[in-house]
Amino acid sequence: MTPKSTHHHDPAADSPADGGRAGRREWTALGVLMLPLLLVSMDVSVLYFAIPAISADLEPSGTQQLWIFDIYGFVLAGLLMTMGALGDRFGRRRLLLAGAAAFGAASVVAAYADSAGMLIAARAVLGLGGATLMPSTMALLRTMFTDPGQRAKAIGLWSGVMTGGIALGSVLSGVLVQYFWWGSVFLVNLPAMALLLVLGPLLLPESRSSRPGRFDLLGVPLSLAAVLPVVYGLKEIPTEGWNVRYVMSVTVGLLFAALFVHRQRRAASPLVPPALLRARGFSPALLLNLIASFAMLGSAYFTTQYLQSVLGRSALEAALWSLLPSVLIGAAAPATTSLVQRGVARAHVVTGGFVVAAAGYGLLALAGTHSLWLVLAGAGVLASGIVTVMSQVTDLAMGAAPVERAGTASSLMETSTELGGALGMALLGAIGTAVYRHGMGPGSPEAARQTLGGALAVADGMPEAAGAALRAAARGAFVDGMRGAALAGVVPLLAAAVLAVRLVRIAPRPANGDTGDGAVERETGTAGEDAAAAVPEAPAVGGDVAAAGGTA
């Protein structure tokens, strides 16, 4: 075990060791943890407006342009489980700071890349950094906030920042590209990462598993081979169709997933302890989180295109309009936490969140070709319902996981988010595309039948009257496809609402901090070490810094 610091400081400022309430240090540290979380979530969408300028400057091929977009998400999704396990073994704060340094360095390389290959490599390292930052932030949050009520509030804030960062990333990139050069969308990461590297050692406690065992080296390539082909295939299906290559990619990933599960059951010290998945409430939280992510990303596939290609808004205008639903999102997580703390059963709150999200899809199903406010309202209602669900199932999962496995638990939740989002885009995107192509009919030009963007490009080269007719037909067909996908999205949400009544009700409602530790640790060979693991190592410096922070 890493030795404790001998530096003397105010004991009240330390992280609670026995389920006590967090103090000023923890809430100040939470603000520090929000920095990497915000930037990692922003990097999902930060290239939306920068890609035309990048294409003009670096002249990437079509394949290279796709990899500039996708490599970040692929690397992040593939390494989440590995990085979560590494954090549990070698220290979550240590891994967080290493990830921040890698993220900052890769941001500089990306900003000044002089070739498409260099930019792709830099984006891959950004994904590596993101894979260390995301599970580390949640694991440290689990360590610092052992009081269930405070942890629920902290996770609610975490969920809101995560969701808001995705919307903010696209807007920020549009503003930066308009007034600066495309590399500025990466350099914006540097001040926040520098602040994290300075304040992290002062405010964040170090914690790790007290008896981690041997690291499962074989589990790492198996987890990569399980996740990456599935995510790749699912992300390509919406635009490329049910091509044999992408279906085979998903199939190969599922086969490796079966091998990974087999390995985890037999390994002496697995990356993902089977006992963690059997902890009461943990697996239901994973399933419900996957369904919520399915709905969120599945809707985003249509609403972004609707604002730009159907309503004819510029990319920046569309991004600014898309910020309006964030008002509802920002209020959802705190309101949800308040309901649970006032005694409303968590099962009812999660069920209600799924019903609200289904109502959002119902509004989208009513949209026409000139329904800006209806689409924005539908997107806001949908997102607020999803954030309600995610904040509660994340708290449920992290409460069910022992402190020893906080990093692993967080990485599994993030992996379910990535897989659910890819699945939503694939299935709902495929439904929308099928309805669109049926609506266009066999007499339309081939490019116009493939996508709405292709139809608008064809229409630009036609005589005015014929082009206007093709645009109207394509926009109408796209909206029909969006309505069909929205109706299809209602089904899993209502099914999840029914499941949540049962699955969340059987999960434990923690009364004084940690739950489920004993069963998991007995099975993984670390019984008797919980108390040591639950006490974070005190930061070597920083009592005065904590005293300057705000109160909860």
N, C-alpha and C positions, 0 to 999 in steps of 0.2 A: 504494500500500500504506500502511496506517496506520503511522505511525512507531512505533518501539519506545520503551519507557520508558527513561529514563536513570537511574532510581532504582537505587541499589546495594543488593543484598540477597544472601542466601546462594544461590549457584548450584545447590546440591544440592536446594534446595526447588523449583526451577523444573520445569515440565513437560518431559519428555524430548523432545529434538529429533531423535534419531537412532535410535529404536527401543529406547532404554535403558529401564531399569525405573523405574516411577513411585515417588515418595517420599512423605513425610508430607503434603506439600501436596495431592497428587492424591487420596489416600485421604480426607483431610479434606474436600476439595472434593466428592468423591463423596457424602459425607453431606449436604452442602448441596444437591446436585442431587436427592437423594431427596425433599426437601420438596415441590417443585412436582409431581414425579411422583406422589407419594402423594395429593396433593389433587386433581389432575386425574382420577386413576382413581377416587377416592372420589366425585367429583361425578357420575359415571355413575349411581350408585345412591343418592345421598344424599337424594333426594326420596321414596323408597319409603314412608316412614312419615310424612313431613311433609305429603303431599298432602291428607289429610282435613282437617287444621287450616287449610291454605291455602285449600281450597275453602270452609270455613265462614267464613273471614275475608274473602276477596276475592271470593267468589261468581263464579268464572269460568264461562263457558259450557262445554259439552262439548268444543267445538273448541279453546277457549282452554286447557282443562286438558290436552289432548293436546299442544298446542304448548309448554306449560310443561315437560312431560316431554321432548319430542323436540327442541326447537330447539337445545339444547346439543350433542347428538350430531351433528345435521345440520351446524351451522356448523363444528364441530371437524373432521368428516370432509371437508367441502368445501374447507377452507382449508389442510389439512396440506401438500399439495404446494407451494402458493404460499409458505407460511411457511418450509418447508425451503429453498427456493431463495433466499428473501430473507436467511435466516441465512447461507448460503454467500457471498452477495454483500456484505452490510453488517455482518456480525459476529454470531457465534452468541451470545456473552455479551450483547451489546447487545440483541439480539432477546429473549433470555431475560428480561432485567431489564425491558424494556418490557412483555412479556407478564405478568410478575409484578405490575407496577403496574396494568395493566388488569384483571387477575384480582382483585386486592384491591379496587380501586375498584368494580368490578361486584358484588362480594360485599356491599359496604355497601349499594349501591342495592337489590340483591335482598332483603336482610334487612329493609329498611324500606319496601319497595314497598307502595303503598296502592291498587294496581289490578292486575288481571291483565295488562293491556297493559304496565305498567311492569316487572312481573316477567318477562314474556316477553322484553322488550328486554334486561334485565339478564342473563338466561340466555344470550341470543345473544352478548353481549359476553364472558361467561364462556367460551363456546365459542371465540370469537376468541382469548382469552388462552390457552386450553388448546391451540389449534392452534399457537401460538408456543412454548409451554413443552415440549410432548412431543418434537418433533424436535430442539429446541435441547439438551435434556438428553442425548439419545443422541449428537448430533454432538459435544458437548463431551467426552463420555466417550470417543469415538473419538479425539479430539485428545489427551486427557490420557494415555490408556493405549495406547501404541504397542507395548508388549511383548505378544505374543499370549496368553501364559498369564495375565497380569494382566488383560488386556482381557476374557478369557473369564470370569474370576472376577467382575469388575465387572459384566459384562452379566448373569451369573447372579443377582447381588444385585438388579440393575435389574428383571429379570423377576419375581423374587419379590415385590418391593415393588409392582410394577404389578398383579399378580394379587391380592395381599392387600388392596390399597386398595379394590378393588371390593367385597369382602366386608365390610371394615371400615366402608365408607360407610353401608351399610344399618343396621348395628348402632348406629353413632354417631348417626345421625339418629333412631332409635327412642329412644335414651336422652335425647338433647337435647330432643326434642319432649315426652317424658314429664315432664321437670323444668323446661323453659323454654318459650319460645314458638318458633314455627316458624322465625322469622328466624335463630335461633341456629345452624341447620345451615349457614348461609352465613358467619356471623361467625367460625366456627371456622377459616376460611381465613386470617384476618388475621395472627395471630402468625407463622405459617410464612412467609407472603409478606413480612412485615416483616423477618424474619430473613434471608431470601434476598436482599432488597434491600440489607441491611447487609453481609452476609458475601460475597455474590457478587462485588462489585468487589475484595475483598481476596484471595479464594482462587481464583476462576475465571479461567483465561487467556482472552484474546480471540483469536479466530482467524477468518479468512475466506479466501475464494478470492483468490489474488494477481492473477488476470486474469479477472474474472467476465464481461466482455462486456456487451452491452446486455441489459436485463431484458426478458423475453418477455411484454409486456403482453397480447397477444392470447391467450397460453396460459392466463392466469389465468381469464377467463370461460369458456373452453372446458373447463378442468379442473373448474370449479364445475358447469357444465352436464352434465358426464359423471358426476360422483360423486353429486351431490345427488338427482337423480331416481331413480337406482338404489337408493340407501340408503333413500329415502322409500318407494318401492314395496315393497322387500323387508321393511321394518319393518311395513308395514300389512297385508301378505298374511296373516300368522299369525292376526290377530284379525278381519280383514274378509273374508277369503277371496280367491279369484282374481277379484276385481272387475276389469272392463275398464280402469277408471281406473288401477289400480295396475300392471297388466300393461303398459299404454301408457307409464306413467311409467318403468318399467324399460327398455322398448324405446327411448324417446327418449334416456335416459341412455346407452344402448349406442351409439346413432347419434352422439351428441356425443363419446363415447369414441373412436370411429373417426376423427372429425375432429381430436380432440386428438392422437392418434397421428400422423396425417398432418402436422399442424402441427409436431410435435416432430422429425419426420424432415427437414423442409424449413427450419426456423428456423436462423439463424446462431448464436444463443445460446439454445437451448431450455431450458425449465424442467427437463425430464427428458432428459438427453443419451442418445440411443440406445446409445452406447458403454457407458454404465453398465449397461444391461440386458443387454449382451452380455458383460460381465465374468464370468469363470469363477466359477460358484457363486452369482452374485447373483440371477438369475431363478429358479433352483431354490429358493433360500431364500424368495423372495416366494411362490411357489406352495405350498410346504410350510407356510409361515406362515398362508396363507389357509385351508388345509384344517384346520390346528390350531384356528384361530379359529372356523371353522365348527362344529367339534365342541364347543368350550367353550361358546359362547353357545347353541347348539342344545340342549344339556342343561340349561342354566340356565333356559330357558323352561319346562321341566317340573318340575324339582326344587323351585323356589320355590313353584309352585302346589301341588305334592304336599304339602309341609310344612304349608301353611296350609289348603287347601281339602279335601284328602283326610284328613289326620290331625287337622284341626281345631285346629291350634296358632294362637295369636295371632301377629300380625305380628312383634312383638319376640321371642317365643319361637322362631319360625321362623328369624329372623335369627341368634339366638344358637346354635341347633343347627347352622346352616349354617357357623358358624365352625370346627366340628370338622374338616372336610376340610382346612382351612388348615394343620393340623399336618403332613400329608403334603406339601402344596404347599411349605411352608417348607423341608422337607428335600430336596426334589427337585432344585432348581437347584444348590445347593452339591455334592450328591452327583454330579450329572451332570458338573460341571466337574472334579471330582476324578478321575472315570473317564477323561475325555479326557486330562487331564494325566498320567495314569499309563500312557498309551499305547493305550487302547482306541480303535479307529477311530471317528471321528465318525459315519460312515455307519451303523455298527452301533448307536451310542447313539441316533441319531435314529430308526432303524428300531425299536429296542426301545421308545422312547417312544411311537411310534404303536401298537405292539402292546399296551403297557400301557393306553393310552387306550381301545383297542378292548375290552380286558378290563373296563374300567370300564363301558362301555356294556353289555357282556354281563351284568354284575351288575344293572344297572338293568332289563334285560329279564326278570329273574327276580322283580321286585318284585310284591308284592300290595298290598292296601289297608291293611295294618298292618305295613309293612316299614321302619320308621324306620331301623334300624341298617344294613340292606342298602342302602337308598338313600344314606345318608350314606357308607357304604363305597364304593359305586359312584361317587359324586360325587368322593370323595377320590382314588381310583385313577385315574379319568379325568383329573382336574385335574393330578395329579402327572405323568402321562404327557405331557399337553399342555405343562406348564411345562418339562419335559425337552426337548421338541422346540423350543419357542420360544426357550429360552436358547441352544440350539446354532445354530438357523438365523439368529437375530439376529446372533450372533457371526460366522457364516459370511458374512452379507450385509455387515456393517460391515467385516470383514477384506478382503472383495473390493473394497469401494469405496475410492477414493483419498480422502485427507484433504480435498482440494479439494471433494469432493462429499458430505461426511459429512452435511450437513443434508438434501440431496436424498435420499440413500440412506435416512436415518432416516424421512423423511416418507413414502417409498414403502412401507416396512415397516409403518408405522402405518396407512396407507391400506388395505393388504391386510388388516390386522387388522379394521378397521371393515367392510370389504366382506365378509370371511369370516364375521364375526359376524352381520351382517344376513342373509346367505345361509343360514346355519345356522338362524336363527330362522324364516326364511320357509319353507324346504323341510321341515325336521323338524317345525316347528309345523303346517304344512299336512297332513303325514302323520298326526300325532297327532290333529288336529281331524277329519280324514276318518274315522279309526277310531272316534273318540268319537261322532260323529253316526250312524255306522252302528250302533254299539252301542246308542244310545238308541232307535232305531227310529222309524218315522213316527207311532206313536201317542202319543209324548211331546209335551208342550206345546212350542210353537215356541221360546220363550225357553230352555227346558231343553235343546233340541237344539243350540242355538248354542254355549254355553259351560258349563263346570262351575259358574262363578259364577252364571250365569243360572238353572241348575237348582236350586242351593241357595236362591236368592232365591224361586223359585216354590214350593219345598218349604216354606219358612217360612210361606207363606200357606195351606197345605193342612191338612186334618185330620191329627192326629198319625200315624196308621197310614199313610195315603197319602203324607204328607211323608217319613216314614222310608224307605218303599219307594223313593221317587223319589231321595232322597239316596244310598241304597245303590246303586241302578242307575247314577246319574250318576258316583259315585266309581269304581265298577267299570269303567265305560266309559272314564273318563279314564285309569285305570291301564292298560287295554288299549291306549289310544292312546299312552301313554308307552312301553310295551313295544314297540309297533310302530315308533315313532320311534327307539328305542334300537337295535333290530335294523337299521334303515335306516342309522343312524349308524356302525355297525360297518363297512359296506362301504367308504366313502371312506377310513376310517382304515387298513384293511388294504391298500387300493390304494396309499395314501401310503407305507405301510411298504415295499412292494415298490419303489415309485418311489425312495424315499430311498436304497436300496442302490445304485442306479445314479446318481442325480443328485448325491448328496453325495459319492460316491466320486470322481467326475470333478472335483470342486471342489478347488482348491489347498489344501494344508495349510501355512499361513504358517510360515516358519522364524524370521523375525526382524523382524516388524512388518508393514509395509504390503504389500499385494499388489494387483496389477492396475492400479496407478496409471499406468504408462507407456502402456498401450494406450488407456485412457480419455482421458488428457490429450492424447495425440498427436492423437486424433480430435476433441477439443473445442478444440484450439488453445492449450493451456497447457503444452505440453511444455517441460521445462527449468525450470519454476517450482515443481516439487514440493517441493524442499528448503525454499524460502522459505515455502511454504504450510504445510508440516508443522511449522514452528517457531511455536508459539503466541506471541502478544505477551504479554510478561510483565506481570502485574498491577502497577499503579503503586505499590501499598502492600501490606504484608501479610507480610513475612518473619517477623516476630515471631509473628503469628497462626498461621502454618503450623507454627512450631516448637512451639506449644502443642498441636497436633493429635496424634491417636494414630498409631501406626505401622500398616503394613499387616498 
